């Protein structure tokens, strides 16, 4: 189970993307440059069956 500090860490990087640049700079790593990400829905409580899976 995810705890509050773990979730807060994710939120901080989602809401303040420039934290990545700051973290890299503090660690002495080269700036990776701009990046993009796509949020994935990992909620498996509502799995949908594909049409191929329903064919016997």
N, CA, C and O atoms as a Maestro MAE file, in Angstrom:
{
 s_m_m2io_version
 :::
 2.0.0
}

f_m_ct {
 s_m_title
 :::
 protein
 m_atom[224] {
  # First column is atom index #
  i_m_mmod_type
  r_m_x_coord
  r_m_y_coord
  r_m_z_coord
  i_m_residue_number
  s_m_chain_name
  s_m_pdb_residue_name
  s_m_pdb_atom_name
  i_m_atomic_number
  :::
  1 25 0.840 -1.184 0.000 1 A "UNK " " N  " 7
  2 3 0.000 0.000 0.000 1 A "UNK " " CA " 6
  3 2 0.885 1.248 0.000 1 A "UNK " " C  " 6
  4 15 1.900 1.299 0.694 1 A "UNK " " O  " 8
  5 25 0.500 2.225 -0.764 2 A "UNK " " N  " 7
  6 3 1.248 3.478 -0.859 2 A "UNK " " CA " 6
  7 2 0.955 4.325 0.369 2 A "UNK " " C  " 6
  8 15 -0.196 4.471 0.781 2 A "UNK " " O  " 8
  9 25 2.017 4.884 0.948 3 A "UNK " " N  " 7
  10 3 1.814 5.735 2.117 3 A "UNK " " CA " 6
  11 2 1.788 7.211 1.705 3 A "UNK " " C  " 6
  12 15 2.100 7.550 0.564 3 A "UNK " " O  " 8
  13 25 1.418 8.066 2.630 4 A "UNK " " N  " 7
  14 3 1.266 9.499 2.332 4 A "UNK " " CA " 6
  15 2 2.539 10.167 1.830 4 A "UNK " " C  " 6
  16 15 2.477 10.909 0.849 4 A "UNK " " O  " 8
  17 25 3.707 9.935 2.463 5 A "UNK " " N  " 7
  18 3 4.930 10.574 1.949 5 A "UNK " " CA " 6
  19 2 5.257 10.143 0.518 5 A "UNK " " C  " 6
  20 15 5.732 10.949 -0.282 5 A "UNK " " O  " 8
  21 25 5.004 8.878 0.199 6 A "UNK " " N  " 7
  22 3 5.260 8.388 -1.157 6 A "UNK " " CA " 6
  23 2 4.364 9.108 -2.162 6 A "UNK " " C  " 6
  24 15 4.823 9.554 -3.214 6 A "UNK " " O  " 8
  25 25 3.089 9.214 -1.826 7 A "UNK " " N  " 7
  26 3 2.141 9.899 -2.709 7 A "UNK " " CA " 6
  27 2 2.497 11.376 -2.839 7 A "UNK " " C  " 6
  28 15 2.385 11.940 -3.927 7 A "UNK " " O  " 8
  29 25 2.923 12.008 -1.751 8 A "UNK " " N  " 7
  30 3 3.312 13.422 -1.785 8 A "UNK " " CA " 6
  31 2 4.511 13.628 -2.702 8 A "UNK " " C  " 6
  32 15 4.592 14.634 -3.407 8 A "UNK " " O  " 8
  33 25 5.430 12.689 -2.693 9 A "UNK " " N  " 7
  34 3 6.605 12.757 -3.569 9 A "UNK " " CA " 6
  35 2 6.174 12.763 -5.038 9 A "UNK " " C  " 6
  36 15 6.658 13.570 -5.832 9 A "UNK " " O  " 8
  37 25 5.267 11.865 -5.387 10 A "UNK " " N  " 7
  38 3 4.763 11.819 -6.758 10 A "UNK " " CA " 6
  39 2 4.047 13.116 -7.126 10 A "UNK " " C  " 6
  40 15 4.258 13.663 -8.209 10 A "UNK " " O  " 8
  41 25 3.207 13.602 -6.228 11 A "UNK " " N  " 7
  42 3 2.463 14.846 -6.493 11 A "UNK " " CA " 6
  43 2 3.397 16.020 -6.707 11 A "UNK " " C  " 6
  44 15 3.171 16.841 -7.595 11 A "UNK " " O  " 8
  45 25 4.445 16.106 -5.902 12 A "UNK " " N  " 7
  46 3 5.376 17.229 -6.020 12 A "UNK " " CA " 6
  47 2 5.991 17.272 -7.415 12 A "UNK " " C  " 6
  48 15 6.069 18.337 -8.027 12 A "UNK " " O  " 8
  49 25 6.429 16.115 -7.923 13 A "UNK " " N  " 7
  50 3 7.044 16.080 -9.253 13 A "UNK " " CA " 6
  51 2 6.008 16.278 -10.354 13 A "UNK " " C  " 6
  52 15 6.347 16.784 -11.424 13 A "UNK " " O  " 8
  53 25 4.745 15.889 -10.120 14 A "UNK " " N  " 7
  54 3 3.692 16.112 -11.120 14 A "UNK " " CA " 6
  55 2 3.344 17.587 -11.213 14 A "UNK " " C  " 6
  56 15 3.170 18.122 -12.309 14 A "UNK " " O  " 8
  57 25 3.242 18.239 -10.073 15 A "UNK " " N  " 7
  58 3 2.770 19.618 -10.042 15 A "UNK " " CA " 6
  59 2 3.890 20.638 -10.235 15 A "UNK " " C  " 6
  60 15 3.621 21.781 -10.605 15 A "UNK " " O  " 8
  61 25 5.135 20.247 -9.992 16 A "UNK " " N  " 7
  62 3 6.280 21.148 -10.157 16 A "UNK " " CA " 6
  63 2 7.338 20.417 -10.979 16 A "UNK " " C  " 6
  64 15 8.337 19.959 -10.423 16 A "UNK " " O  " 8
  65 25 7.136 20.298 -12.298 17 A "UNK " " N  " 7
  66 3 8.058 19.531 -13.137 17 A "UNK " " CA " 6
  67 2 9.507 20.012 -13.095 17 A "UNK " " C  " 6
  68 15 10.420 19.224 -13.340 17 A "UNK " " O  " 8
  69 25 9.733 21.279 -12.792 18 A "UNK " " N  " 7
  70 3 11.112 21.783 -12.755 18 A "UNK " " CA " 6
  71 2 11.910 21.181 -11.596 18 A "UNK " " C  " 6
  72 15 13.122 21.384 -11.521 18 A "UNK " " O  " 8
  73 25 11.261 20.454 -10.701 19 A "UNK " " N  " 7
  74 3 11.989 19.771 -9.634 19 A "UNK " " CA " 6
  75 2 12.980 18.750 -10.192 19 A "UNK " " C  " 6
  76 15 14.021 18.501 -9.584 19 A "UNK " " O  " 8
  77 25 12.662 18.161 -11.342 20 A "UNK " " N  " 7
  78 3 13.585 17.208 -11.957 20 A "UNK " " CA " 6
  79 2 14.909 17.887 -12.269 20 A "UNK " " C  " 6
  80 15 15.971 17.346 -11.961 20 A "UNK " " O  " 8
  81 25 14.856 19.062 -12.878 21 A "UNK " " N  " 7
  82 3 16.094 19.790 -13.211 21 A "UNK " " CA " 6
  83 2 16.867 20.136 -11.949 21 A "UNK " " C  " 6
  84 15 18.090 20.002 -11.904 21 A "UNK " " O  " 8
  85 25 16.153 20.578 -10.931 22 A "UNK " " N  " 7
  86 3 16.813 20.933 -9.674 22 A "UNK " " CA " 6
  87 2 17.474 19.705 -9.040 22 A "UNK " " C  " 6
  88 15 18.606 19.777 -8.562 22 A "UNK " " O  " 8
  89 25 16.758 18.585 -9.044 23 A "UNK " " N  " 7
  90 3 17.308 17.361 -8.451 23 A "UNK " " CA " 6
  91 2 18.558 16.912 -9.201 23 A "UNK " " C  " 6
  92 15 19.552 16.537 -8.579 23 A "UNK " " O  " 8
  93 25 18.515 16.949 -10.526 24 A "UNK " " N  " 7
  94 3 19.683 16.561 -11.316 24 A "UNK " " CA " 6
  95 2 20.859 17.485 -11.015 24 A "UNK " " C  " 6
  96 15 21.993 17.032 -10.861 24 A "UNK " " O  " 8
  97 25 20.577 18.793 -10.933 25 A "UNK " " N  " 7
  98 3 21.634 19.765 -10.659 25 A "UNK " " CA " 6
  99 2 22.247 19.506 -9.281 25 A "UNK " " C  " 6
  100 15 23.469 19.544 -9.135 25 A "UNK " " O  " 8
  101 25 21.407 19.241 -8.262 26 A "UNK " " N  " 7
  102 3 21.911 18.975 -6.911 26 A "UNK " " CA " 6
  103 2 22.753 17.707 -6.855 26 A "UNK " " C  " 6
  104 15 23.691 17.614 -6.063 26 A "UNK " " O  " 8
  105 25 22.420 16.735 -7.692 27 A "UNK " " N  " 7
  106 3 23.169 15.479 -7.720 27 A "UNK " " CA " 6
  107 2 24.403 15.543 -8.621 27 A "UNK " " C  " 6
  108 15 25.162 14.579 -8.713 27 A "UNK " " O  " 8
  109 25 24.599 16.694 -9.288 28 A "UNK " " N  " 7
  110 3 25.747 16.858 -10.172 28 A "UNK " " CA " 6
  111 2 25.602 16.094 -11.471 28 A "UNK " " C  " 6
  112 15 26.601 15.749 -12.102 28 A "UNK " " O  " 8
  113 25 24.379 15.825 -11.880 29 A "UNK " " N  " 7
  114 3 24.118 15.099 -13.124 29 A "UNK " " CA " 6
  115 2 23.779 16.081 -14.241 29 A "UNK " " C  " 6
  116 15 23.280 17.172 -13.966 29 A "UNK " " O  " 8
  117 25 24.038 15.719 -15.485 30 A "UNK " " N  " 7
  118 3 23.681 16.606 -16.596 30 A "UNK " " CA " 6
  119 2 22.160 16.729 -16.716 30 A "UNK " " C  " 6
  120 15 21.419 15.772 -16.490 30 A "UNK " " O  " 8
  121 25 21.729 17.911 -17.071 31 A "UNK " " N  " 7
  122 3 20.293 18.161 -17.251 31 A "UNK " " CA " 6
  123 2 19.778 17.311 -18.410 31 A "UNK " " C  " 6
  124 15 20.315 17.386 -19.515 31 A "UNK " " O  " 8
  125 25 18.738 16.500 -18.170 32 A "UNK " " N  " 7
  126 3 18.227 15.634 -19.229 32 A "UNK " " CA " 6
  127 2 17.432 16.378 -20.291 32 A "UNK " " C  " 6
  128 15 17.097 15.802 -21.327 32 A "UNK " " O  " 8
  129 25 17.128 17.636 -20.054 33 A "UNK " " N  " 7
  130 3 16.348 18.410 -21.019 33 A "UNK " " CA " 6
  131 2 14.860 18.154 -20.872 33 A "UNK " " C  " 6
  132 15 14.433 17.400 -19.997 33 A "UNK " " O  " 8
  133 25 14.075 18.783 -21.730 34 A "UNK " " N  " 7
  134 3 12.630 18.652 -21.624 34 A "UNK " " CA " 6
  135 2 12.175 17.216 -21.912 34 A "UNK " " C  " 6
  136 15 12.778 16.493 -22.706 34 A "UNK " " O  " 8
  137 25 11.113 16.846 -21.251 35 A "UNK " " N  " 7
  138 3 10.536 15.512 -21.451 35 A "UNK " " CA " 6
  139 2 9.031 15.613 -21.309 35 A "UNK " " C  " 6
  140 15 8.508 16.600 -20.792 35 A "UNK " " O  " 8
  141 25 8.359 14.608 -21.759 36 A "UNK " " N  " 7
  142 3 6.904 14.574 -21.577 36 A "UNK " " CA " 6
  143 2 6.524 13.205 -21.046 36 A "UNK " " C  " 6
  144 15 7.259 12.231 -21.203 36 A "UNK " " O  " 8
  145 25 5.380 13.153 -20.425 37 A "UNK " " N  " 7
  146 3 4.891 11.893 -19.858 37 A "UNK " " CA " 6
  147 2 3.387 11.819 -20.035 37 A "UNK " " C  " 6
  148 15 2.705 12.835 -20.165 37 A "UNK " " O  " 8
  149 25 2.901 10.626 -20.038 38 A "UNK " " N  " 7
  150 3 1.462 10.402 -20.138 38 A "UNK " " CA " 6
  151 2 1.011 9.614 -18.919 38 A "UNK " " C  " 6
  152 15 1.600 8.589 -18.575 38 A "UNK " " O  " 8
  153 25 -0.019 10.095 -18.281 39 A "UNK " " N  " 7
  154 3 -0.541 9.398 -17.110 39 A "UNK " " CA " 6
  155 2 -1.298 8.155 -17.558 39 A "UNK " " C  " 6
  156 15 -2.124 8.213 -18.468 39 A "UNK " " O  " 8
  157 25 -1.010 7.045 -16.916 40 A "UNK " " N  " 7
  158 3 -1.692 5.802 -17.224 40 A "UNK " " CA " 6
  159 2 -2.675 5.470 -16.116 40 A "UNK " " C  " 6
  160 15 -2.357 5.606 -14.935 40 A "UNK " " O  " 8
  161 25 -3.848 5.042 -16.490 41 A "UNK " " N  " 7
  162 3 -4.834 4.622 -15.512 41 A "UNK " " CA " 6
  163 2 -4.541 3.175 -15.140 41 A "UNK " " C  " 6
  164 15 -4.690 2.277 -15.969 41 A "UNK " " O  " 8
  165 25 -4.130 2.949 -13.918 42 A "UNK " " N  " 7
  166 3 -3.805 1.591 -13.491 42 A "UNK " " CA " 6
  167 2 -4.879 1.029 -12.563 42 A "UNK " " C  " 6
  168 15 -4.620 0.092 -11.809 42 A "UNK " " O  " 8
  169 25 -6.062 1.587 -12.615 43 A "UNK " " N  " 7
  170 3 -7.180 1.098 -11.826 43 A "UNK " " CA " 6
  171 2 -7.690 -0.186 -12.463 43 A "UNK " " C  " 6
  172 15 -8.273 -0.151 -13.546 43 A "UNK " " O  " 8
  173 25 -7.480 -1.295 -11.815 44 A "UNK " " N  " 7
  174 3 -7.898 -2.583 -12.371 44 A "UNK " " CA " 6
  175 2 -9.244 -3.043 -11.805 44 A "UNK " " C  " 6
  176 15 -9.634 -4.197 -11.981 44 A "UNK " " O  " 8
  177 25 -9.940 -2.148 -11.135 45 A "UNK " " N  " 7
  178 3 -11.243 -2.539 -10.585 45 A "UNK " " CA " 6
  179 2 -12.307 -2.609 -11.663 45 A "UNK " " C  " 6
  180 15 -13.354 -3.223 -11.454 45 A "UNK " " O  " 8
  181 25 -12.063 -1.993 -12.814 46 A "UNK " " N  " 7
  182 3 -13.029 -2.017 -13.910 46 A "UNK " " CA " 6
  183 2 -12.368 -2.514 -15.184 46 A "UNK " " C  " 6
  184 15 -12.218 -1.766 -16.150 46 A "UNK " " O  " 8
  185 25 -11.978 -3.771 -15.179 47 A "UNK " " N  " 7
  186 3 -11.365 -4.350 -16.362 47 A "UNK " " CA " 6
  187 2 -12.424 -4.551 -17.438 47 A "UNK " " C  " 6
  188 15 -13.536 -4.996 -17.151 47 A "UNK " " O  " 8
  189 25 -12.080 -4.227 -18.655 48 A "UNK " " N  " 7
  190 3 -12.991 -4.419 -19.769 48 A "UNK " " CA " 6
  191 2 -12.486 -5.580 -20.611 48 A "UNK " " C  " 6
  192 15 -11.288 -5.692 -20.870 48 A "UNK " " O  " 8
  193 25 -13.353 -6.395 -21.013 49 A "UNK " " N  " 7
  194 3 -12.997 -7.540 -21.833 49 A "UNK " " CA " 6
  195 2 -12.948 -7.120 -23.301 49 A "UNK " " C  " 6
  196 15 -13.880 -6.494 -23.805 49 A "UNK " " O  " 8
  197 25 -11.870 -7.464 -23.976 50 A "UNK " " N  " 7
  198 3 -11.785 -7.115 -25.384 50 A "UNK " " CA " 6
  199 2 -12.631 -8.087 -26.196 50 A "UNK " " C  " 6
  200 15 -12.926 -9.191 -25.737 50 A "UNK " " O  " 8
  201 25 -13.019 -7.683 -27.396 51 A "UNK " " N  " 7
  202 3 -13.860 -8.536 -28.233 51 A "UNK " " CA " 6
  203 2 -13.137 -9.807 -28.610 51 A "UNK " " C  " 6
  204 15 -13.769 -10.853 -28.760 51 A "UNK " " O  " 8
  205 25 -11.807 -9.743 -28.770 52 A "UNK " " N  " 7
  206 3 -11.041 -10.936 -29.128 52 A "UNK " " CA " 6
  207 2 -11.047 -11.948 -27.983 52 A "UNK " " C  " 6
  208 15 -11.049 -13.157 -28.215 52 A "UNK " " O  " 8
  209 25 -11.048 -11.448 -26.751 53 A "UNK " " N  " 7
  210 3 -11.019 -12.347 -25.598 53 A "UNK " " CA " 6
  211 2 -12.368 -13.042 -25.407 53 A "UNK " " C  " 6
  212 15 -12.423 -14.134 -24.841 53 A "UNK " " O  " 8
  213 25 -13.439 -12.429 -25.866 54 A "UNK " " N  " 7
  214 3 -14.755 -13.038 -25.654 54 A "UNK " " CA " 6
  215 2 -15.110 -14.058 -26.716 54 A "UNK " " C  " 6
  216 15 -16.119 -14.752 -26.589 54 A "UNK " " O  " 8
  217 25 -14.304 -14.164 -27.761 55 A "UNK " " N  " 7
  218 3 -14.556 -15.142 -28.816 55 A "UNK " " CA " 6
  219 2 -14.014 -16.485 -28.390 55 A "UNK " " C  " 6
  220 15 -12.843 -16.576 -28.024 55 A "UNK " " O  " 8
  221 25 -14.842 -17.561 -28.423 56 A "UNK " " N  " 7
  222 3 -14.366 -18.872 -27.974 56 A "UNK " " CA " 6
  223 2 -13.351 -19.499 -28.895 56 A "UNK " " C  " 6
  224 15 -12.874 -20.602 -28.628 56 A "UNK " " O  " 8
  :::
 }
 m_bond[223] {
  # First column is bond index #
  i_m_from
  i_m_to
  i_m_order
  :::
  1 1 2 1
  2 2 3 1
  3 3 4 2
  4 3 5 1
  5 5 6 1
  6 6 7 1
  7 7 8 2
  8 7 9 1
  9 9 10 1
  10 10 11 1
  11 11 12 2
  12 11 13 1
  13 13 14 1
  14 14 15 1
  15 15 16 2
  16 15 17 1
  17 17 18 1
  18 18 19 1
  19 19 20 2
  20 19 21 1
  21 21 22 1
  22 22 23 1
  23 23 24 2
  24 23 25 1
  25 25 26 1
  26 26 27 1
  27 27 28 2
  28 27 29 1
  29 29 30 1
  30 30 31 1
  31 31 32 2
  32 31 33 1
  33 33 34 1
  34 34 35 1
  35 35 36 2
  36 35 37 1
  37 37 38 1
  38 38 39 1
  39 39 40 2
  40 39 41 1
  41 41 42 1
  42 42 43 1
  43 43 44 2
  44 43 45 1
  45 45 46 1
  46 46 47 1
  47 47 48 2
  48 47 49 1
  49 49 50 1
  50 50 51 1
  51 51 52 2
  52 51 53 1
  53 53 54 1
  54 54 55 1
  55 55 56 2
  56 55 57 1
  57 57 58 1
  58 58 59 1
  59 59 60 2
  60 59 61 1
  61 61 62 1
  62 62 63 1
  63 63 64 2
  64 63 65 1
  65 65 66 1
  66 66 67 1
  67 67 68 2
  68 67 69 1
  69 69 70 1
  70 70 71 1
  71 71 72 2
  72 71 73 1
  73 73 74 1
  74 74 75 1
  75 75 76 2
  76 75 77 1
  77 77 78 1
  78 78 79 1
  79 79 80 2
  80 79 81 1
  81 81 82 1
  82 82 83 1
  83 83 84 2
  84 83 85 1
  85 85 86 1
  86 86 87 1
  87 87 88 2
  88 87 89 1
  89 89 90 1
  90 90 91 1
  91 91 92 2
  92 91 93 1
  93 93 94 1
  94 94 95 1
  95 95 96 2
  96 95 97 1
  97 97 98 1
  98 98 99 1
  99 99 100 2
  100 99 101 1
  101 101 102 1
  102 102 103 1
  103 103 104 2
  104 103 105 1
  105 105 106 1
  106 106 107 1
  107 107 108 2
  108 107 109 1
  109 109 110 1
  110 110 111 1
  111 111 112 2
  112 111 113 1
  113 113 114 1
  114 114 115 1
  115 115 116 2
  116 115 117 1
  117 117 118 1
  118 118 119 1
  119 119 120 2
  120 119 121 1
  121 121 122 1
  122 122 123 1
  123 123 124 2
  124 123 125 1
  125 125 126 1
  126 126 127 1
  127 127 128 2
  128 127 129 1
  129 129 130 1
  130 130 131 1
  131 131 132 2
  132 131 133 1
  133 133 134 1
  134 134 135 1
  135 135 136 2
  136 135 137 1
  137 137 138 1
  138 138 139 1
  139 139 140 2
  140 139 141 1
  141 141 142 1
  142 142 143 1
  143 143 144 2
  144 143 145 1
  145 145 146 1
  146 146 147 1
  147 147 148 2
  148 147 149 1
  149 149 150 1
  150 150 151 1
  151 151 152 2
  152 151 153 1
  153 153 154 1
  154 154 155 1
  155 155 156 2
  156 155 157 1
  157 157 158 1
  158 158 159 1
  159 159 160 2
  160 159 161 1
  161 161 162 1
  162 162 163 1
  163 163 164 2
  164 163 165 1
  165 165 166 1
  166 166 167 1
  167 167 168 2
  168 167 169 1
  169 169 170 1
  170 170 171 1
  171 171 172 2
  172 171 173 1
  173 173 174 1
  174 174 175 1
  175 175 176 2
  176 175 177 1
  177 177 178 1
  178 178 179 1
  179 179 180 2
  180 179 181 1
  181 181 182 1
  182 182 183 1
  183 183 184 2
  184 183 185 1
  185 185 186 1
  186 186 187 1
  187 187 188 2
  188 187 189 1
  189 189 190 1
  190 190 191 1
  191 191 192 2
  192 191 193 1
  193 193 194 1
  194 194 195 1
  195 195 196 2
  196 195 197 1
  197 197 198 1
  198 198 199 1
  199 199 200 2
  200 199 201 1
  201 201 202 1
  202 202 203 1
  203 203 204 2
  204 203 205 1
  205 205 206 1
  206 206 207 1
  207 207 208 2
  208 207 209 1
  209 209 210 1
  210 210 211 1
  211 211 212 2
  212 211 213 1
  213 213 214 1
  214 214 215 1
  215 215 216 2
  216 215 217 1
  217 217 218 1
  218 218 219 1
  219 219 220 2
  220 219 221 1
  221 221 222 1
  222 222 223 1
  223 223 224 2
  :::
 }
}
